[in-house]
Amino acid sequence: MKFYKFILLCLFSVAINSCSKHHYEVPPDLGYDYYPGKKGSYIVYDVDSISYTKLPTIDTFTYKFQIKEKIDTIFTDNQNRPMLKIIRYKKIYSATVPYSQMTWALQNVWAANITKTTAEVVEENVRFTKLIFPARLNETWNGNAQNIIGEWDYKYTVYDSPATIGGISFSKTLKVMQKYFPSAISYQNYYEQYARGVGMIYRIIEDYNYQDGFGNANPGHIYSGSYYRMTINSYGTE
């Protein structure tokens, strides 16, 4: 009996020593979960939009609404890549009827491809390279490489930092500066923010032209352009 116990003890020791010799490497974190792409997941955004017009007179038009983006299906595109079908719904703000009592109306359909190196989103038939992988602070790339808008140098300016957006706290967020160009006659500020396990949580577009002061009554004031902001309101899976 003692002999068998001795044999078992030896076998156990060999197994322990054998396991200790194997090194299990943790796979590198490439940041894929900043754009999870999970079927059935959705995000609801509160949207504020202002349009500045100069003709016939300088005026502003303000709009408020909600957008819901849902990953409806995942299929294979003509390049044999996984493609996400994103259905977008809209609710228009009312001072008398809360959003909770409104029905979502179909707005449009977008699409996205998640590859080993990029997250590409097709918005209104225009493809943008939103993210690159691995995601690293200060990495830059041409966000318009897949369209004809012209080269924009996107850049990660925040990586894995906590943030509170729309009253929701996120432990790790990523900021993508898409375009920033201030001048005496114009101002452009485009960026998006993402959270791990969620996706895009914030988007801002500021694109203004200023009066130049030559014969204008209000030099430095906005006379044309637009402001567009999307702020996460809620998210989940259905």
SULNOR-V890061 format. One record per backbone hydrogen bond with DSSP energy under -1.0 kcal/mol. CO is the residue of the C=O (numbers start at 1). NH is the residue of the N-H. If there is no record, write none. Layout:
co->CO nh->NH
co->CO nh->NH
This chain:
co->1 nh->5
co->2 nh->6
co->3 nh->7
co->4 nh->8
co->5 nh->9
co->6 nh->10
co->7 nh->11
co->8 nh->12
co->9 nh->13
co->10 nh->14
co->11 nh->15
co->12 nh->16
co->13 nh->17
co->14 nh->18
co->15 nh->19
co->16 nh->20
co->19 nh->22
co->30 nh->135
co->31 nh->34
co->32 nh->35
co->33 nh->197
co->38 nh->41
co->40 nh->238
co->41 nh->71
co->42 nh->236
co->43 nh->69
co->44 nh->233
co->44 nh->234
co->45 nh->67
co->46 nh->231
co->47 nh->65
co->48 nh->229
co->49 nh->63
co->50 nh->227
co->51 nh->61
co->52 nh->225
co->53 nh->59
co->59 nh->53
co->61 nh->51
co->63 nh->49
co->64 nh->93
co->65 nh->47
co->66 nh->91
co->67 nh->45
co->68 nh->89
co->69 nh->43
co->70 nh->72
co->70 nh->87
co->71 nh->40
co->73 nh->85
co->75 nh->83
co->77 nh->80
co->81 nh->77
co->83 nh->75
co->84 nh->112
co->85 nh->72
co->86 nh->110
co->87 nh->70
co->88 nh->107
co->88 nh->108
co->89 nh->68
co->90 nh->105
co->91 nh->66
co->98 nh->101
co->99 nh->102
co->105 nh->90
co->108 nh->88
co->110 nh->86
co->111 nh->122
co->112 nh->84
co->113 nh->120
co->117 nh->133
co->118 nh->115
co->119 nh->130
co->119 nh->131
co->120 nh->113
co->121 nh->128
co->122 nh->111
co->123 nh->126
co->126 nh->123
co->128 nh->121
co->128 nh->130
co->131 nh->119
co->136 nh->139
co->139 nh->156
co->141 nh->154
co->142 nh->145
co->143 nh->129
co->144 nh->147
co->152 nh->143
co->152 nh->154
co->154 nh->141
co->155 nh->177
co->156 nh->138
co->158 nh->175
co->161 nh->173
co->163 nh->170
co->165 nh->168
co->168 nh->165
co->170 nh->163
co->172 nh->196
co->173 nh->161
co->174 nh->194
co->175 nh->157
co->175 nh->158
co->176 nh->192
co->177 nh->155
co->179 nh->190
co->181 nh->188
co->185 nh->210
co->186 nh->183
co->187 nh->208
co->188 nh->181
co->189 nh->206
co->190 nh->178
co->190 nh->179
co->191 nh->204
co->192 nh->176
co->193 nh->201
co->193 nh->202
co->194 nh->174
co->195 nh->198
co->195 nh->199
co->199 nh->195
co->201 nh->232
co->202 nh->193
co->203 nh->230
co->204 nh->191
co->205 nh->228
co->206 nh->189
co->207 nh->226
co->208 nh->187
co->209 nh->223
co->209 nh->224
co->211 nh->220
co->213 nh->215
co->218 nh->221
co->221 nh->211
co->224 nh->209
co->225 nh->52
co->226 nh->207
co->227 nh->50
co->228 nh->205
co->229 nh->48
co->230 nh->203
co->231 nh->46
co->234 nh->44
co->236 nh->42
